[in-house]
Amino acid sequence: MAQLSDDCFAFGGPLMSIDDAVGIITAKVSAVTETETLPLIAADGRILAGDIAAPLPLPPFTNSAVDGYAVRASDLPAEGEATFVVTGRVPAGSAAATPVPAAHAVRIFTGAPMPGGADTVFMQEDVRVDEDGRVVLPAGLKPGANVRPAGEDMANGVVALRAGQRMRPQHVAVAAAFGLTSLAVRRRIRVAVFSTGDELASPGASRAPAQLYDSNRFMLMAMLKRLGCGVSDLGIFSDERAPLAASLREVASQHDLLLTTGGVSTGEEDHVKAAVESVGSLVLWRMAIKPGRPVAMGIISGTPFIGLPGNPVASFVTFVHVVRPTVLALAGALPEALTPKPVRAAFSYKKKAGRREYVRVSLRSAADGSFEAVKFPREGAGLLSSLIETDGLAELGEDITKVEPGQSVGFLSYAELI
């Protein structure tokens, strides 16, 4: 398990910025060290355990980028058309038996190795063939045109994939182009997710009139799985301090991270806080973020614990900005910065300075072709509808106090957040 010291989260004072909070935790956690070797396709979504240097150049040989005719540029006249006899034909997957003779052309196809001596390819749609089968080449083509040199994409020996890379289909493609069939990756980090509260019922169970179905737990588990985690669903714990504390102590030794929502504030019914403090240490981080200010972070037997706000939108936002970077750090992944894209606001909004806020917005195309962000019409961090009826979040930085229509704001698409 990833182990933390009991004082690594110690913090007191005013609201902590998101960047400071995340910087502290990601600097303190230790990444898992265990690795496993997986078939290439199974490595998608996993964290690469070591650098991969190109074992061969890409492409491995100089080849034609188009269907056409390969020639020696030195044979071309300075001006006017040139008429060459066509000698030979090189389809993809074959090689020319002999070099191209002077003032001759070789019929060649995309991906086929260049014949010896040839260094330029005319596209077939730019030439014409006369009645004698000779190819008539137009003037003006630069030497080396339509040719892909060996190593143009990647040179032999260059580090193409770095340790900590979260593998995506394009990275799998690179490994396949090197002829690799398996990759060494870090083991999945193990995250335990639970809910607490007698007011919650699991989907599929009977629900009392005063209960809600537990939605946050399933949202968090889905987000964790998209980050490549192994997830343990601990279900719903009752509002009893002693049994909850005993359960947390037991599961902490079997997981790399404990995650929950709600119940970590200072109210008399917030039993999670008391349970965590009885078996470990807990410092409530009052983060300068909206929605989502109450975020709790602590340690139980060396395993980090994160408690997110109970409202689903606040839970979603704080997962993205607190849990996501923590998970990546625990998994040994390279940092993945979230970079808002500038769009034009189509709404008015006021906020406090010193706090970063995230507004749920939809994108629409304006008359001038640019994108505008339209604010969800209702407020409230408990509105699940606001997460499925919008496209992403408008990020309003700490220095911003108001937004007016036409002002540029940063936009984070939901598709990029996990």
C-alpha positions as CSV (number, residue, x, y, z in Angstrom):
1,M,0.0,0.0,0.0
2,A,1.0,3.6,-0.5
3,Q,2.0,4.9,2.9
4,L,1.7,8.5,4.3
5,S,3.0,10.0,7.5
6,D,0.4,11.2,9.9
7,D,1.5,14.8,9.6
8,C,1.7,15.2,5.9
9,F,-1.7,16.8,5.6
10,A,-1.3,19.1,8.6
11,F,-2.9,22.4,7.8
12,G,-4.6,25.2,9.6
13,G,-5.7,28.7,8.8
14,P,-7.7,30.3,6.0
15,L,-9.2,28.6,3.0
16,M,-6.5,26.8,1.0
17,S,-6.4,27.2,-2.8
18,I,-6.9,24.2,-5.0
19,D,-3.4,24.4,-6.4
20,D,-1.8,24.5,-3.0
21,A,-3.9,21.6,-1.7
22,V,-3.2,19.4,-4.7
23,G,0.4,20.3,-4.7
24,I,0.9,19.2,-1.1
25,I,-0.9,15.8,-1.5
26,T,0.7,14.9,-4.8
27,A,4.1,15.7,-3.5
28,K,3.6,13.6,-0.4
29,V,2.0,10.4,-1.7
30,S,4.2,7.5,-2.8
31,A,3.3,5.8,-6.0
32,V,2.7,2.0,-6.1
33,T,5.8,0.1,-7.2
34,E,4.4,-3.3,-8.1
35,T,4.2,-4.0,-11.9
36,E,2.7,-6.6,-14.2
37,T,3.2,-7.4,-17.9
38,L,0.1,-7.3,-20.0
39,P,-0.7,-8.1,-23.6
40,L,-0.6,-4.9,-25.7
41,I,-4.3,-4.3,-26.0
42,A,-4.9,-4.9,-22.3
43,A,-2.4,-2.1,-21.5
44,D,-4.8,0.6,-22.7
45,G,-5.7,2.8,-19.8
46,R,-2.8,1.6,-17.7
47,I,0.3,3.4,-16.4
48,L,3.5,2.5,-18.2
49,A,6.1,1.2,-15.8
50,G,9.2,2.2,-17.7
51,D,10.5,4.2,-20.7
52,I,10.2,2.6,-24.1
53,A,12.8,3.6,-26.7
54,A,12.2,3.0,-30.3
55,P,13.9,-0.3,-31.3
56,L,13.7,0.7,-35.0
57,P,13.1,3.9,-36.9
58,L,9.6,4.8,-37.9
59,P,9.1,4.4,-40.8
60,P,11.8,1.6,-40.9
61,F,12.5,2.3,-44.6
62,T,12.2,5.3,-47.0
63,N,8.9,4.9,-48.8
64,S,6.4,6.7,-51.0
65,A,3.7,8.8,-49.4
66,V,1.4,8.6,-52.4
67,D,0.4,6.4,-55.4
68,G,2.4,7.7,-58.3
69,Y,5.7,7.5,-60.1
70,A,9.2,7.5,-58.5
71,V,12.1,9.3,-60.3
72,R,15.5,10.7,-59.7
73,A,15.2,14.4,-59.2
74,S,18.5,15.0,-61.0
75,D,17.0,13.6,-64.2
76,L,14.3,16.3,-64.3
77,P,14.8,19.3,-66.6
78,A,15.0,22.8,-65.1
79,E,11.9,23.8,-67.0
80,G,9.0,22.2,-68.9
81,E,7.5,18.8,-68.9
82,A,9.5,15.6,-68.9
83,T,8.6,12.3,-70.5
84,F,10.0,9.1,-68.9
85,V,9.7,5.5,-69.8
86,V,8.1,3.5,-67.0
87,T,10.2,0.6,-65.9
88,G,9.0,-1.6,-63.1
89,R,6.2,-1.5,-60.6
90,V,6.5,-1.5,-56.8
91,P,3.3,-2.2,-54.8
92,A,3.2,-1.8,-51.0
93,G,4.8,-4.8,-49.3
94,S,7.3,-5.4,-52.2
95,A,10.6,-3.9,-53.1
96,A,12.2,-2.9,-56.4
97,A,14.6,-5.5,-57.7
98,T,16.9,-3.0,-59.3
99,P,17.6,0.8,-59.0
100,V,15.7,3.1,-61.2
101,P,17.6,3.8,-64.5
102,A,18.4,7.3,-65.5
103,A,15.5,9.2,-67.1
104,H,13.1,6.5,-66.2
105,A,10.2,6.3,-63.8
106,V,8.9,3.4,-61.6
107,R,5.2,3.0,-60.9
108,I,5.0,3.0,-57.1
109,F,2.2,2.8,-54.5
110,T,1.7,4.3,-51.0
111,G,3.9,2.7,-48.4
112,A,6.1,0.9,-50.9
113,P,9.9,1.2,-50.5
114,M,11.6,3.7,-52.7
115,P,13.7,2.1,-55.6
116,G,17.4,2.6,-55.4
117,G,18.4,6.0,-56.8
118,A,14.8,7.4,-56.7
119,D,14.2,10.4,-54.4
120,T,11.0,12.0,-55.7
121,V,7.5,10.9,-56.4
122,F,4.9,12.5,-58.7
123,M,1.3,11.9,-57.6
124,Q,-0.6,9.9,-60.2
125,E,-3.3,12.5,-60.5
126,D,-0.7,15.1,-61.5
127,V,0.7,13.2,-64.5
128,R,-0.6,11.8,-67.7
129,V,0.4,8.6,-69.6
130,D,0.8,8.9,-73.4
131,E,-0.2,6.4,-76.0
132,D,3.2,4.6,-75.8
133,G,2.8,4.1,-72.0
134,R,5.3,6.7,-71.1
135,V,4.6,9.0,-68.2
136,V,4.5,12.8,-68.8
137,L,5.6,14.7,-65.7
138,P,4.8,18.3,-65.0
139,A,7.4,20.9,-64.1
140,G,7.8,22.5,-60.7
141,L,7.9,19.6,-58.3
142,K,10.5,20.0,-55.6
143,P,13.1,17.2,-55.1
144,G,12.1,14.9,-52.3
145,A,8.4,15.5,-52.8
146,N,6.0,12.9,-51.6
147,V,8.7,10.7,-50.0
148,R,8.7,9.6,-46.3
149,P,12.4,9.1,-45.2
150,A,13.3,6.3,-42.8
151,G,13.0,7.7,-39.2
152,E,11.0,10.7,-40.3
153,D,8.4,9.9,-37.6
154,M,10.7,8.6,-34.9
155,A,14.5,8.0,-34.9
156,N,15.9,4.7,-33.8
157,G,16.6,4.8,-30.0
158,V,14.5,7.9,-29.2
159,V,12.4,7.6,-26.0
160,A,8.9,7.4,-27.5
161,L,6.9,6.5,-24.5
162,R,7.8,7.6,-21.0
163,A,7.3,5.9,-17.6
164,G,4.1,7.2,-16.1
165,Q,2.3,7.6,-19.4
166,R,-1.3,6.8,-19.0
167,M,-1.8,4.6,-22.1
168,R,-4.4,5.7,-24.7
169,P,-5.1,4.1,-28.1
170,Q,-2.5,6.3,-29.8
171,H,0.2,5.1,-27.4
172,V,-0.8,1.5,-28.0
173,A,-0.4,2.2,-31.7
174,V,3.2,3.4,-31.2
175,A,4.0,0.2,-29.2
176,A,2.5,-1.9,-31.9
177,A,4.5,0.0,-34.6
178,F,7.6,-1.1,-32.7
179,G,6.5,-4.7,-33.0
180,L,5.9,-5.0,-29.2
181,T,3.3,-7.5,-28.0
182,S,3.3,-6.8,-24.3
183,L,4.0,-3.9,-21.9
184,A,5.1,-3.6,-18.3
185,V,2.6,-1.4,-16.4
186,R,2.0,-0.4,-12.8
187,R,-0.6,-2.4,-11.0
188,R,-4.0,-0.8,-10.6
189,I,-4.3,1.2,-7.4
190,R,-7.1,-0.1,-5.1
191,V,-9.7,2.3,-4.0
192,A,-12.4,1.6,-1.4
193,V,-15.6,3.6,-1.9
194,F,-18.3,3.8,0.7
195,S,-21.3,5.9,1.7
196,T,-22.7,6.5,5.2
197,G,-26.0,7.6,6.5
198,D,-29.4,6.1,7.4
199,E,-30.9,8.5,4.9
200,L,-29.5,6.4,2.0
201,A,-30.6,3.3,0.3
202,S,-28.7,1.4,-2.4
203,P,-30.4,1.1,-5.9
204,G,-32.4,-2.1,-6.0
205,A,-33.1,-2.1,-2.2
206,S,-36.3,-0.9,-0.7
207,R,-36.4,2.8,0.0
208,A,-38.2,4.3,3.0
209,P,-40.1,7.5,2.5
210,A,-37.4,9.6,4.1
211,Q,-34.5,8.0,2.2
212,L,-32.7,8.8,-1.1
213,Y,-31.1,6.3,-3.4
214,D,-27.3,6.5,-3.1
215,S,-26.1,8.1,-6.4
216,N,-22.7,9.6,-5.4
217,R,-21.1,6.2,-4.6
218,F,-21.9,5.0,-8.1
219,M,-20.7,8.2,-9.8
220,L,-17.4,8.0,-7.9
221,M,-16.9,4.3,-8.7
222,A,-17.5,5.0,-12.4
223,M,-15.1,7.9,-12.4
224,L,-12.4,5.8,-10.7
225,K,-12.8,3.0,-13.2
226,R,-12.3,5.5,-16.0
227,L,-9.0,6.4,-14.3
228,G,-8.0,2.7,-14.4
229,C,-8.5,2.0,-10.7
230,G,-9.5,-1.2,-9.1
231,V,-12.6,-0.3,-7.0
232,S,-14.0,-2.0,-3.9
233,D,-17.7,-1.1,-3.3
234,L,-18.1,-1.1,0.5
235,G,-21.7,-0.1,0.3
236,I,-23.5,2.0,2.9
237,F,-22.2,2.1,6.5
238,S,-24.7,3.0,9.2
239,D,-24.4,6.1,11.3
240,E,-22.6,4.4,14.1
241,R,-19.1,5.6,15.0
242,A,-17.6,2.5,16.5
243,P,-18.5,0.0,13.8
244,L,-17.6,2.5,11.1
245,A,-14.2,3.1,12.7
246,A,-13.5,-0.6,12.9
247,S,-14.4,-1.1,9.3
248,L,-12.2,1.8,8.1
249,R,-9.2,0.4,10.1
250,E,-9.7,-3.0,8.5
251,V,-10.1,-1.9,4.8
252,A,-7.3,0.7,5.1
253,S,-4.6,-2.0,5.1
254,Q,-6.0,-3.5,1.9
255,H,-6.3,-0.4,-0.2
256,D,-4.3,2.5,-1.5
257,L,-7.1,5.1,-1.0
258,L,-10.3,5.4,0.9
259,L,-13.0,7.7,-0.6
260,T,-16.5,8.8,0.5
261,T,-18.9,11.7,0.3
262,G,-20.7,13.6,3.1
263,G,-20.5,13.1,6.8
264,V,-17.1,14.8,7.3
265,S,-18.1,18.2,8.6
266,T,-18.4,19.2,12.2
267,G,-22.1,18.6,12.7
268,E,-23.3,16.2,15.5
269,E,-24.5,13.8,12.8
270,D,-21.2,13.8,10.9
271,H,-19.9,10.4,12.2
272,V,-17.3,9.9,9.5
273,K,-15.1,12.6,10.8
274,A,-15.2,11.2,14.4
275,A,-14.6,7.6,13.1
276,V,-11.6,8.6,11.1
277,E,-10.1,10.6,13.9
278,S,-10.5,7.6,16.3
279,V,-8.4,5.3,14.1
280,G,-6.2,7.8,12.3
281,S,-5.9,11.5,11.7
282,L,-8.1,13.9,9.9
283,V,-7.6,17.5,8.9
284,L,-10.6,19.2,7.3
285,W,-9.3,21.1,4.3
286,R,-11.6,24.1,3.8
287,M,-10.7,24.6,0.1
288,A,-11.4,27.8,-1.8
289,I,-13.6,26.1,-4.3
290,K,-17.3,26.3,-5.2
291,P,-19.1,24.1,-5.4
292,G,-17.3,21.9,-2.9
293,R,-15.6,23.8,0.0
294,P,-15.8,21.0,2.6
295,V,-13.2,18.5,1.5
296,A,-11.6,16.3,4.2
297,M,-8.3,14.6,3.8
298,G,-6.6,12.4,6.3
299,I,-4.7,9.1,7.0
300,I,-5.7,5.8,8.4
301,S,-2.8,3.3,8.9
302,G,-0.8,5.1,6.3
303,T,-3.5,5.0,3.7
304,P,-4.9,8.4,2.5
305,F,-8.6,9.1,3.1
306,I,-10.6,11.7,1.1
307,G,-14.1,12.8,2.1
308,L,-15.9,14.8,-0.6
309,P,-19.0,17.0,-0.1
310,G,-22.3,15.2,-0.1
311,N,-24.0,17.2,-2.9
312,P,-23.5,15.4,-6.2
313,V,-22.3,18.4,-8.2
314,A,-19.9,19.4,-5.5
315,S,-18.7,15.8,-5.3
316,F,-18.2,15.7,-9.0
317,V,-16.2,18.9,-9.1
318,T,-14.0,18.1,-6.1
319,F,-13.4,14.6,-7.5
320,V,-12.0,16.1,-10.7
321,H,-9.8,18.6,-8.9
322,V,-8.7,16.7,-5.8
323,V,-9.2,13.0,-6.2
324,R,-8.1,12.8,-9.9
325,P,-4.6,14.2,-9.3
326,T,-4.3,12.1,-6.1
327,V,-5.2,8.9,-8.0
328,L,-2.7,9.8,-10.8
329,A,0.1,10.4,-8.2
330,L,-0.7,7.1,-6.4
331,A,-0.7,5.3,-9.7
332,G,2.7,6.6,-10.7
333,A,1.2,8.5,-13.6
334,L,2.7,11.7,-15.1
335,P,0.7,14.8,-14.2
336,E,-2.2,15.6,-16.5
337,A,-3.0,19.2,-16.3
338,L,-6.6,20.3,-17.1
339,T,-6.3,23.3,-19.5
340,P,-9.5,25.3,-19.9
341,K,-10.3,26.4,-23.5
342,P,-11.3,30.0,-24.0
343,V,-15.0,30.5,-25.0
344,R,-17.3,33.5,-24.9
345,A,-19.7,33.9,-22.0
346,A,-23.3,34.2,-22.8
347,F,-24.3,34.9,-19.2
348,S,-23.8,37.3,-16.3
349,Y,-22.4,36.1,-12.9
350,K,-21.0,37.5,-9.7
351,K,-18.6,35.7,-7.3
352,K,-16.3,36.4,-4.4
353,A,-12.6,37.1,-4.9
354,G,-10.1,34.5,-3.7
355,R,-12.3,31.5,-4.6
356,R,-12.3,29.5,-7.7
357,E,-15.8,28.7,-9.0
358,Y,-17.1,26.2,-11.6
359,V,-20.3,27.1,-13.4
360,R,-22.2,24.4,-15.3
361,V,-22.5,25.5,-19.0
362,S,-23.6,24.3,-22.4
363,L,-21.8,25.3,-25.6
364,R,-23.6,26.8,-28.6
365,S,-22.3,28.2,-31.9
366,A,-22.7,31.9,-32.2
367,A,-23.6,33.8,-35.4
368,D,-19.9,34.6,-36.0
369,G,-18.9,30.9,-35.7
370,S,-17.3,31.2,-32.2
371,F,-18.5,29.1,-29.3
372,E,-20.6,30.6,-26.5
373,A,-21.1,29.2,-23.0
374,V,-24.7,29.3,-21.8
375,K,-25.2,28.9,-18.0
376,F,-27.5,26.2,-16.7
377,P,-30.6,28.1,-15.7
378,R,-30.9,26.8,-12.1
379,E,-28.6,27.0,-9.1
380,G,-27.8,24.3,-6.6
381,A,-25.1,21.7,-6.1
382,G,-27.7,19.0,-5.7
383,L,-29.0,19.1,-9.2
384,L,-27.9,16.0,-11.0
385,S,-29.8,17.2,-14.1
386,S,-27.2,20.1,-14.4
387,L,-24.5,17.5,-15.0
388,I,-26.3,15.7,-17.8
389,E,-27.9,18.7,-19.5
390,T,-24.7,20.7,-19.9
391,D,-21.4,20.2,-21.7
392,G,-18.9,21.1,-19.1
393,L,-17.7,23.6,-16.5
394,A,-16.7,27.3,-16.9
395,E,-13.7,27.9,-14.7
396,L,-13.8,31.3,-13.0
397,G,-10.4,32.0,-11.3
398,E,-9.7,33.5,-7.9
399,D,-9.2,37.0,-9.3
400,I,-12.5,37.2,-11.1
401,T,-15.5,38.8,-9.3
402,K,-18.0,39.1,-12.1
403,V,-18.6,37.8,-15.6
404,E,-20.5,39.8,-18.3
405,P,-21.8,38.5,-21.6
406,G,-19.1,38.6,-24.3
407,Q,-16.3,38.1,-21.7
408,S,-13.8,35.2,-22.3
409,V,-14.0,32.4,-19.8
410,G,-12.2,29.0,-19.5
411,F,-14.2,26.0,-20.5
412,L,-13.5,22.4,-19.3
413,S,-15.4,19.7,-21.2
414,Y,-16.8,16.8,-19.2
415,A,-15.1,14.5,-21.8
416,E,-11.7,15.8,-20.7
417,L,-12.2,15.7,-17.0
418,I,-11.7,11.9,-16.5
